[in-house]
Amino acid sequence: MTSREFRLQMRGYGLTTAEIHYRLPDHPGLLQLYIWQDYDLAPEFPTLKGFLGFWERELHGALHSVRVAHHGLIGPAEWRAVDGIIALH
């Protein structure tokens, strides 16, 4: 049985990290940082947008800014040609 993460990667998902700054409800002049991470599809980011929609509907801390990093984990293998002969005994 394969893991959920591997199945998502095979469907094109990559690891997405969002740095979310939000205002504290009791002290709106102060910002707090929340780090969110999940597998998502770039560049639309439907999972992240769903989470941010939930945040705006259900939580009291107003969003200030969101910075996103994304990395597709499965891709073509990297290789390089080696010039020479390797002798095995």
TISE-658040 format. One line per field, with one value per residue: residue number from 1; residue in one letter; x, y negated, z of N, C-alpha, C in turn. Coordinates in steps of 0.02 Angstrom, whole numbers, plus 50000, padded with zeros to 5 digits. Layout:
N
pos: (NUM | ...)
code: (A | ...)
nc1: (X | ...)
nc2: (Y | ...)
nc3: (Z | ...)
cac1: (X | ...)
cac2: (Y | ...)
cac3: (Z | ...)
cc1: (X | ...)
cc2: (Y | ...)
cc3: (Z | ...)
END
This chain:
89
pos: (1 | 2 | 3 | 4 | 5 | 6 | 7 | 8 | 9 | 10 | 11 | 12 | 13 | 14 | 15 | 16 | 17 | 18 | 19 | 20 | 21 | 22 | 23 | 24 | 25 | 26 | 27 | 28 | 29 | 30 | 31 | 32 | 33 | 34 | 35 | 36 | 37 | 38 | 39 | 40 | 41 | 42 | 43 | 44 | 45 | 46 | 47 | 48 | 49 | 50 | 51 | 52 | 53 | 54 | 55 | 56 | 57 | 58 | 59 | 60 | 61 | 62 | 63 | 64 | 65 | 66 | 67 | 68 | 69 | 70 | 71 | 72 | 73 | 74 | 75 | 76 | 77 | 78 | 79 | 80 | 81 | 82 | 83 | 84 | 85 | 86 | 87 | 88 | 89)
code: (M | T | S | R | E | F | R | L | Q | M | R | G | Y | G | L | T | T | A | E | I | H | Y | R | L | P | D | H | P | G | L | L | Q | L | Y | I | W | Q | D | Y | D | L | A | P | E | F | P | T | L | K | G | F | L | G | F | W | E | R | E | L | H | G | A | L | H | S | V | R | V | A | H | H | G | L | I | G | P | A | E | W | R | A | V | D | G | I | I | A | L | H)
nc1: (50042 | 50030 | 50086 | 49987 | 50051 | 50143 | 50056 | 49994 | 50104 | 50128 | 50022 | 50056 | 50068 | 50159 | 50271 | 50215 | 50246 | 50187 | 50210 | 50127 | 50075 | 49985 | 49867 | 49858 | 49709 | 49673 | 49770 | 49793 | 49899 | 50008 | 50099 | 50085 | 50164 | 50128 | 50163 | 50122 | 50106 | 50088 | 50041 | 50018 | 49949 | 50040 | 50022 | 49903 | 49865 | 49755 | 49730 | 49795 | 49726 | 49599 | 49625 | 49659 | 49538 | 49456 | 49523 | 49493 | 49353 | 49329 | 49423 | 49489 | 49600 | 49657 | 49717 | 49879 | 49990 | 50048 | 50172 | 50235 | 50314 | 50361 | 50392 | 50412 | 50425 | 50448 | 50531 | 50620 | 50762 | 50924 | 51076 | 51245 | 51366 | 51511 | 51675 | 51778 | 51850 | 51797 | 51864 | 51820 | 51857)
nc2: (50059 | 49891 | 49731 | 49585 | 49465 | 49503 | 49543 | 49420 | 49347 | 49416 | 49374 | 49247 | 49156 | 49052 | 49015 | 48887 | 48739 | 48616 | 48457 | 48373 | 48218 | 48139 | 48029 | 48002 | 48032 | 47961 | 47865 | 47777 | 47708 | 47789 | 47922 | 48096 | 48253 | 48393 | 48554 | 48653 | 48811 | 48923 | 49042 | 48980 | 48909 | 48818 | 48682 | 48644 | 48679 | 48746 | 48812 | 48734 | 48613 | 48653 | 48676 | 48545 | 48482 | 48546 | 48495 | 48357 | 48361 | 48426 | 48394 | 48268 | 48187 | 48068 | 48084 | 48035 | 48051 | 48172 | 48285 | 48394 | 48550 | 48677 | 48844 | 48963 | 49130 | 49250 | 49286 | 49284 | 49392 | 49339 | 49339 | 49361 | 49369 | 49469 | 49454 | 49577 | 49739 | 49872 | 50003 | 50164 | 50296)
nc3: (50000 | 49956 | 50016 | 50060 | 50028 | 49928 | 49826 | 49799 | 49751 | 49633 | 49561 | 49529 | 49633 | 49746 | 49883 | 49984 | 50070 | 50177 | 50240 | 50354 | 50403 | 50528 | 50610 | 50784 | 50872 | 50992 | 50997 | 50872 | 50816 | 50824 | 50746 | 50713 | 50677 | 50576 | 50521 | 50385 | 50308 | 50174 | 50045 | 49882 | 49729 | 49616 | 49500 | 49559 | 49690 | 49768 | 49892 | 49989 | 49967 | 50009 | 50145 | 50185 | 50160 | 50255 | 50368 | 50360 | 50373 | 50498 | 50599 | 50710 | 50693 | 50585 | 50420 | 50368 | 50279 | 50159 | 50120 | 50000 | 49969 | 49856 | 49806 | 49687 | 49715 | 49646 | 49501 | 49343 | 49342 | 49393 | 49304 | 49252 | 49126 | 49132 | 49087 | 49039 | 49078 | 49173 | 49257 | 49308 | 49417)
cac1: (50000 | 50070 | 50065 | 49948 | 50098 | 50170 | 50002 | 49986 | 50161 | 50120 | 49970 | 50082 | 50071 | 50225 | 50269 | 50203 | 50253 | 50163 | 50226 | 50067 | 50077 | 49918 | 49863 | 49828 | 49642 | 49671 | 49821 | 49799 | 49963 | 50060 | 50092 | 50105 | 50183 | 50104 | 50190 | 50077 | 50139 | 50048 | 50051 | 49971 | 49963 | 50060 | 50022 | 49836 | 49865 | 49686 | 49729 | 49813 | 49670 | 49546 | 49644 | 49653 | 49466 | 49435 | 49552 | 49455 | 49284 | 49322 | 49472 | 49482 | 49661 | 49655 | 49778 | 49919 | 50026 | 50062 | 50228 | 50229 | 50369 | 50335 | 50442 | 50390 | 50475 | 50462 | 50548 | 50667 | 50825 | 50982 | 51133 | 51297 | 51410 | 51580 | 51721 | 51830 | 51835 | 51800 | 51879 | 51799 | 51892)
cac2: (50000 | 49831 | 49677 | 49530 | 49417 | 49528 | 49540 | 49349 | 49328 | 49446 | 49335 | 49180 | 49114 | 49041 | 48991 | 48815 | 48709 | 48547 | 48416 | 48332 | 48166 | 48116 | 47982 | 48029 | 48002 | 47914 | 47814 | 47777 | 47679 | 47841 | 47977 | 48163 | 48294 | 48462 | 48592 | 48705 | 48853 | 48979 | 49053 | 48938 | 48901 | 48750 | 48618 | 48626 | 48691 | 48753 | 48832 | 48674 | 48566 | 48680 | 48663 | 48473 | 48468 | 48567 | 48447 | 48294 | 48373 | 48454 | 48370 | 48196 | 48151 | 48044 | 48099 | 47978 | 48070 | 48244 | 48298 | 48464 | 48586 | 48740 | 48886 | 49028 | 49178 | 49302 | 49258 | 49327 | 49405 | 49302 | 49380 | 49328 | 49416 | 49471 | 49471 | 49623 | 49810 | 49902 | 50075 | 50204 | 50361)
cac3: (50000 | 49951 | 50061 | 50031 | 50002 | 49865 | 49777 | 49780 | 49710 | 49568 | 49527 | 49515 | 49692 | 49775 | 49952 | 49987 | 50135 | 50178 | 50299 | 50361 | 50455 | 50544 | 50665 | 50845 | 50881 | 51048 | 50986 | 50799 | 50796 | 50827 | 50699 | 50734 | 50620 | 50575 | 50465 | 50360 | 50258 | 50148 | 49974 | 49845 | 49658 | 49595 | 49536 | 49584 | 49762 | 49794 | 49962 | 50027 | 49963 | 50052 | 50214 | 50198 | 50163 | 50322 | 50416 | 50358 | 50397 | 50565 | 50649 | 50724 | 50674 | 50516 | 50382 | 50347 | 50219 | 50151 | 50075 | 49981 | 49936 | 49829 | 49774 | 49661 | 49740 | 49598 | 49436 | 49308 | 49377 | 49370 | 49290 | 49213 | 49092 | 49157 | 49033 | 49062 | 49079 | 49240 | 49252 | 49365 | 49419)
cc1: (50045 | 50042 | 50026 | 49995 | 50126 | 50117 | 49990 | 50043 | 50155 | 50066 | 49992 | 50087 | 50144 | 50217 | 50266 | 50208 | 50230 | 50182 | 50170 | 50076 | 50005 | 49919 | 49830 | 49761 | 49640 | 49720 | 49835 | 49863 | 50020 | 50045 | 50118 | 50121 | 50156 | 50133 | 50143 | 50114 | 50095 | 50066 | 49997 | 49994 | 49981 | 50039 | 49953 | 49831 | 49795 | 49683 | 49745 | 49756 | 49611 | 49561 | 49637 | 49581 | 49437 | 49460 | 49509 | 49384 | 49281 | 49368 | 49468 | 49544 | 49660 | 49722 | 49813 | 49955 | 50038 | 50119 | 50231 | 50293 | 50341 | 50391 | 50411 | 50442 | 50494 | 50474 | 50596 | 50732 | 50880 | 51039 | 51184 | 51342 | 51480 | 51624 | 51776 | 51806 | 51844 | 51809 | 51858 | 51836 | 51844)
cc2: (49938 | 49776 | 49624 | 49480 | 49439 | 49525 | 49468 | 49327 | 49356 | 49409 | 49262 | 49133 | 49108 | 49014 | 48914 | 48792 | 48637 | 48515 | 48365 | 48283 | 48143 | 48069 | 48015 | 47994 | 47949 | 47856 | 47810 | 47744 | 47729 | 47896 | 48041 | 48203 | 48365 | 48495 | 48649 | 48745 | 48911 | 48989 | 49015 | 48933 | 48828 | 48741 | 48599 | 48631 | 48698 | 48772 | 48772 | 48624 | 48588 | 48666 | 48589 | 48451 | 48487 | 48517 | 48384 | 48302 | 48387 | 48424 | 48294 | 48156 | 48132 | 48059 | 48035 | 47994 | 48146 | 48250 | 48374 | 48489 | 48654 | 48778 | 48951 | 49080 | 49232 | 49270 | 49304 | 49334 | 49361 | 49350 | 49339 | 49382 | 49411 | 49494 | 49516 | 49694 | 49835 | 49977 | 50109 | 50270 | 50418)
cc3: (50000 | 49996 | 50023 | 49997 | 49934 | 49810 | 49753 | 49735 | 49639 | 49527 | 49515 | 49574 | 49715 | 49845 | 49952 | 50059 | 50131 | 50245 | 50304 | 50418 | 50465 | 50605 | 50726 | 50858 | 50936 | 51040 | 50911 | 50773 | 50795 | 50776 | 50730 | 50671 | 50630 | 50513 | 50448 | 50308 | 50239 | 50075 | 49936 | 49772 | 49642 | 49523 | 49564 | 49660 | 49792 | 49868 | 50007 | 50026 | 50006 | 50125 | 50231 | 50200 | 50230 | 50374 | 50418 | 50383 | 50472 | 50618 | 50653 | 50704 | 50600 | 50481 | 50362 | 50281 | 50219 | 50101 | 50064 | 49949 | 49916 | 49796 | 49752 | 49677 | 49690 | 49531 | 49401 | 49347 | 49349 | 49358 | 49252 | 49184 | 49123 | 49100 | 49061 | 49060 | 49150 | 49232 | 49316 | 49362 | 49415)
END
